[in-house]
């Protein structure tokens, strides 16, 4: 697959989404949408062999940068593309909702916009895909027919709209200073010292894109939405969509705003997100609401990680992001089950990894963050370290409170001479999918050293502004 065909990864799900409605009038098309995602996954896998050695850039329409729009695929984007598409296939809606043409079209739009976000090398193009992602996620949130769903989806739409306005304002402010929106060109100007971008532009884009990334101050939608949606959609939003917005913010920080002030802003918002999320999770009485608040706190920890120096911050942030992508969907899927037997084992495994019990991956990710904060020094990093340790204790408290509650409930049922209540005909697919996520977690723990080495190489590449500029400029000049 050549660089020029990168656009096919976006075009294929978009084309299928466009054709799905007319085709559904004559054929059974329930298989077509997930098959399309599978095809894009196979196409993405073909790119994996050489992308770590040489990132790929493709210019749309032959226009020269900075006027042209380009797609850029490096190791970071490739890794999250694979994780995205695998997660979409695992978390694809089932039953009547999954067979709905409307839901399948929205899932394809989500796929196309997500891939476009990860590949975009141009800020305006990135904003367009972000808006398409917002439309798809809003449609999925509003897919329920209850009055509560309608109210919550409307609130989500309002906050998402505010985020879009903030992001667009930040992009416009950046363009007024730089005269270009191409990330490669901007990175070249910033690296050479010819351009210093205003911090206000970063703040606006941070808050705008931060809506989907569950950033503190713009994450008020999270508890209601995650507690109301089906477990699969909650898992999709918490595990996948939040990471897409996170990668966008990281690209902005590393490529365009490599300043202490920008990192400190991210660190401060991360600390506030950790405190507010974990304390709210500790107070929550409903399991799904608890997991929603917990997700907000864990995203705060990831923001703290990315605020560290470029290479160290990228490595730790990627480790924590991938860990969250494995654990949080698994936990949400378990909420539709009564915790007994195997589902309780899975919950305990995920909880142990979240808390950071060795040798599970959560321990190594948290240990890397701990050493990074200690090495960084300074009062602000020391404060973040104290908050991080405090939040870990709080996290352990409420997660194991859940385990204790269900264990006591099981004992009460046994004392009454009957087994724990089970639901006849209950759909156990969530448990099996959680088992797959747990298997990935255990395999990661088993191969932690080679995986860490790979992520280290990936972090070095993702933080190389000069390589990005050279490849983008090289493509526009006709070089390979």
N, C-alpha and C positions, 0 to 999 in steps of 0.2 A: 504494500500500500504506500503510495507516494504522498509527499507533503501536500500536494495540490488536492488530495482527496480527503483532507481533514474535515472539510465542510460537509462531507457525506455523513459524518457522525451526527451532525445537527439536522441535515436535510432529510435523512431517512425517517426519523420519528415524526418530523413535521409533516412530511408528505403522507405518511400513514394516517396521521391524525386527520388530515384534510379528506382523505378518501374513505375513512372508516364509516361515516354516516351513510353516504350513498351505497357503499358495499353492503351495509347491514340490512338494506331493504330487500336484498336478494339472496344473501348468503349468511351462514352462521360465522361470525367473525370474532367470537370470544377468544380464539387462540392467536389472532393476528397481532394484537398490540404487544403481548409479552414476547412473541416470536421476534418482533422488530427489535425489542430491547436486547434479546439474546444475540441477534445478528450484530448490533452495534457493539456488544461486548466482545464478540469474536473479532471484529474489525479492530477494536482497541487493543486486544491481546497481541495482534500482529505487530503493533508498534513498539512493544515492550523491549525487544532485543537491543535496539540501538539508541533508545531515547536517553539512557543514562550517559552514554558517551557523547551524543550530539543531539541537543534539543531540536525540534522541528518547527519551522515557521513557514506559513503559507499566506501569501497576499491575495486578497479577494479582488478579482476584476483587473488585476495588473496595474493598479494605481500605486505610485511610489509613496512610501512612508515619508513624511507624516500624514499625507492626505489619504492614503489608502488604509483599508481595514485589514488586519491580519489575525490569523489564529496562531497561537504559540503553545507548543506542547513540550513540557519538560518532565522530569521524573516525578515531581510533586503532583502536577496535573494528571499524569498518567496513573499514578497510584490511586488518587481519589476518584478518577473515572472508573477504575475497576471496582473499587469499593462501592461507589454509587450504583453502578448497574447491577452488581450482585445483590445489593440490598433491595433495590427496586424489584428484582425478580422474586426474592424471598418474601417481601412484604406486600406483594401485589394483592389488592383487595379480592376477597373471595365471596362466594355466594351470589345473591341477587345483586348486591352492590358491585361486585367484580364483573358481572356480566353486563352491566349497564353501559351502553355505548358512550354516554356522557362521561362516566367515570373513566372509561378507557381512553377517551380523547384527552381528558385532563391529565391522566398519567403519562401519556405520550408527550403532551406539552411540558409537563414537569421534567421528563427525560431530556427533551431537546434543549430546554432553557438551562438545565443543570449542566449539560455538556458544554453549551455555549458559554456559560459563566466561567467554567474551568479553562476553556481554550482562548477566551477573548484576550487579544493584545491591544485593545483600544477601549478607552474609558466609555465612550458613547455607546459602542457596541455592547460593552459590558452592562451598561445601564438598561439597554433595550432587553437583554436577556433577563436581567433582574426583574424588570416589569412583567415579562412573560411568566417568570417563575411566581411572581406575586399573584397573577391571574390564576395560574394553575392551582396554587396552594389555597387561595380563597375559594375556588370552585370546589375543591375537595373538602374544605372545612364546612362549606355550606351545603354539602351533599345530603346531610341528614334532613329529616322532615319535621323534627320537633320544634316547638317554639323556642326552647332554650338554645338550640343550635342556630336558629335564625338570629337571635340577639347576639350571641357570642361571635358569629361570623361577621355581623355588622361592625362590632367593636374591632375585630381583627382587621377588617377592611379599612376602617378609619385610621388606625395606628399604622398600618402598612402604607396607606396613602401619605400620611405625614412623613414617614421614613423616605418614601420616594421623592417627595418635594425637597427634603433636606439633602439627599444624595445628589439630586440634579442641581441644586443651588451650589453645592460644593464643587461639582464638576464644572459648572459655568464659571465659578470664581477661579478655579485652577486654569481654565482655558484663557481667561482674561489676562493671566500673568504669563502663561507659557506659549500661547498661540498654537498649541497642538494637544491632542488627547491620546496619542500613541504611547503606550507604556515603554516600548523600547527606546523611542526618541526622548521621552521625558527622563528615563533612567540615565541615558547618555548625558543629557544636559545637567542633571543633578550630580552625577558622578564627577563630571569635569569642573564643577563649581560655577558654571555659567548661570545656573538657575537655582534660586532659593524659593521654594513654594511656601505660601502663608499657612501657618498652623490652623487658621480658621477653616481653610478648605478641608484639611484633614478631619477636624472636629465635625464638620457638617456631613462629610461622607461616612465617618465612623458611626455617627448616630443614625444616619440613613440606612446604611447596610446592616447596622447592628440590630435592627428590628428582628430580622430573621436569625441573627446569631445569638439571640437572647442576651444582649448586652444590657447591663444595668441602666436604668432610666427609661429604656424603651422596650422592656420585656414584660410589661404588665399583662399582655395577652396570654402568656404561657400557661398559667395555672388553669384558667377556665377552659382554654382550648384543649389542652392535653387531658383534662379530667372529663371532658364531654365527648370527644371523638372516640371512634372505635380504637382498640389497642393497636391495630395494624397502622392506622393513620397517625396515631400518636408516636409510635415507634419510628415511622417514616420521617415525621417532622423533627423529632428530637435527635434521631440518629444520623439523618442524611442532610436535610435541608439546612439545619443550623451549621453544618460543616462547610457547606458551599459559601454561605455569607462570610464565614470565618476566614476561608481561604482568600476571598476578595479583600478583606481588611488587611490580612497579612501581606498580600502583594503590594497594597498601597503603602504600608509601613516600611517594608524592606526596600522597595524600589524607589519610592518618591519622597518619603519622609523619614530618612535615617537619622533623626535628631533625638537628643535626650528628652526634649520637651514632649515630642509625640509619644515616645515610649513611656514616659511618666504618666501621661494622660491615660494611656491604655492600662497601665499598672493600677492607677487609682480606681478606674471604673471596674477593673477586675476584682480588686479587693472589696469594693462595695457590693459587687455582684455575689461574691463568695459569702460575705456576712449576711446579706439579706436573704439569699437563697437557702443557705443551710439552716439558719435560724427559723425561717418560715417552714422548712421541711420538718424540723424538729417539733414544731407546734402542730403540724397538720395531723388530722385524725383519719382522713381518707387516704388510702394507699396510692391511688393514681395522682391525687393532688400532691402527696408527699414526693412522689417521683418527679413530678413537674417542677416543684421548687428545687429539688435536688439537682435536676438538670441545669437550672439557672446557676446554682452554686458551682457546679463542675465546669460550666462554660466560663465562669469567672476565673477559675483556676487556670484554664487554658489561656485566657487573655493575659494573666500574670506571666505565664511561661513565655508567650510571644513577645512580652515587653523586655526580655533579657537581650543581651548582645546578639547580633544577627545569627551567627552560626549556632551558638548554644540555645538561643531562644527558639529557633526553627526546629532543632532536633527535639527538644523537650515538648514543644507545642504539638509537633506532629505525633509524637508518642502518645501524649494525652488525648489528642483528637481521635486517633485510631482506636485507642482503648475505650473511649466513650462510645464510639460507633459500634463496637462489639457488645458492650455491656448494656447500655441503656435500652436499645430495642428489645434485647432479650428480657429485661425486667418488665417493660411495658406489655410484652406479649403474655407474660405470666399472670398479669392482672385479671385476665378473663378466665382464669382457672382457680379452683379451690386448692389452696396449698396443702398438698398431701403427697407423700411418696416422692416420686421423681421431680415434680415441680418444686417441692421444697428444697431438694438437693440443688437444683439449678439456681434457685433464689439465693441460697447460702453461698454458692460458688461466686455468683456475680457480686454479692455483697462483700465477700472477702477481698475480691480484686479491687472493688471500688475503694474500700478502706485502705488497701495497700499492704496486704498480708503476703509475705514472701512464700514461695517463689513466683507468685502470679504476676502477670504483666503490670497490673496496677501498682505493685510495689516498685518495680524498676522505673516506671514513669514518674512516680512521686519522689523517689529517691533522686532521680536526675534533676527534678525541679528544686528539691531541697539543696542539693550541692550547688546548683546554679545560683540560687538566691544568696547562699553563704559566700560564694566566690564574688558575686557582684558587689557586696558590701553596701555601706551607706544606710542612713536611717530609714529611707523609704522602702528599700528592699528588706531590711530587718523587720520593719512593720508588716510587710507582706508575708514574711516567713512566719511570724507569730500568728497572724490571721490564718494562714494555711494550716498550721499545726492545730490550732483551736478548731478550725472547721473539720479537720479529719476526726477529731474526738467527737464532735457533734454528729458527724455523719455515721460513725460507728454506733453511737447511742441510738439513733432512730432506726437504723437498718436492723439492728439486732433486737430492738423492741418489737419490730414486726415479726421476726422469727419466734420470739418468746410468746407473742400473742397467739400465733397460729399453733404453736406447740401446746399451749394451755388449752386452746379450743379442742384440739384433737384428744387430749387427755379427758376433757369433760365428756366428750362423746363416748369414749371408751368406758368411762365409769358408768354411763347410763346403759351400757350393754349393747351399743350399736356403733357401727363404723361411722366415720365422718361423712357428712352428707355429700353425695355426689349427684351430678346432674345426668339423667339418662339421655343418651344421644348427644352429649356435649361434644363440641368440635374441639378435638385435641391437637389440631394443626399448630396452634400457637406454641404448645410444649415442644413439638418436634422441631419447629423453626428455632426456638430458643436453644434447643439442644445443639443445633448447627452453630449458632453463635458461641455457645459454650465450648464446642469442639475447637472452633477457631481460637478461642481464648487459651485453651490448654496447649494447642499446637504452638501458639506464640510463646508461651512459657517454656516449652520444650526447646524451641529454636531461638531463644531470646538473643544470643550473641550474634549469629549471622543476620538476624533481622535488625539489630541495633547498628551493625556495621553498614547495612544497606541504607538505613535511614540517615546515618551520618553522611554518606555520599550524597544522598538526596538533598539534605539540608545545605550542604556546601554549594551544590548546583543552584538551588533555589535562591540563595543569597548572592549569587554572582551577577551583579548589575551589568558589568562589562561584557559578559558572555551574551546576555540577552540583547544588548545593544548591537554587538558585533553580528549576531546571527540575523537579527531583523534587518539591519542595514545591508548585510551580505546578500540576503534574499532579494531585496529590492534592486540591488545592483547586478543581479543575475548570477551571483556566486552560489554554490551549493550550500 
